[in-house]
Structures are given as structure tokens and as C-alpha cells.
Amino acid sequence: MSSPRLTPEQLELARKLLDEIRERLAALSGGDRDLVFAYRRKVYKELMHDERKPMVRRRLKLLKMKEQQGTKGELKGTEGIMSLDRRGPMIELPRAGVRVRF
């Protein structure tokens, strides 16, 4: 399953939204470059958390490890690192769509 592609009209709307966000951040910071950087990082972090949902992923990892009884999923060159292997970028982490890799 691949990510949906935006149409040219949707891309233009996304660009306008990004321009509006940049203007708002500049206004909030009052020209302070360090403050605009901090605002940008905060917005980025929150958007990434919306995408990843760290607490949900941790709970799901533990659940999947129990279901797999400690057996390993596919190993893709990440020795010693446990991660969830999503089978598609748009999956909202349902139990059936992931497996734990070690």
C-alpha cells in the first residue's frame, strides 16, 4: 500500500497552508530568529507525534511481542533494534497490519 499522491490543486493548497504557517510563526516570534526556530521545532514535533503516536506504538510492540512469543519478524539489517514493521504507510497500526522486528 503506497501513500496517496496529491493532485496539483491539493499541492497548491498545501503550499498556501505552509506559507500561512510560516507567516504566523514569523509574527509570533516578533522577528526573533531563535524563537521562530523554537516554534518551528515544536510544530514539527507535534505533527510527527500525530503521525507516529509513540505511546500507541509502545503498547502495540509489547502486545505483538507476546503474540509472537518472542520470535523475530523479518530482520532488515538493524541488529539489536526492535521496531514495528508496518506493511503500508497509511496503516493506523492495527494489530493485523504490523509485526515486531528485533
Summary of the structure (lengths in Angstrom):
residues: 102
radius of gyration: 18.9
end to end distance: 23.1
largest distance: 54.8
contacts: 216
relative contact order: 0.13
helix: 59%
strand: 8%
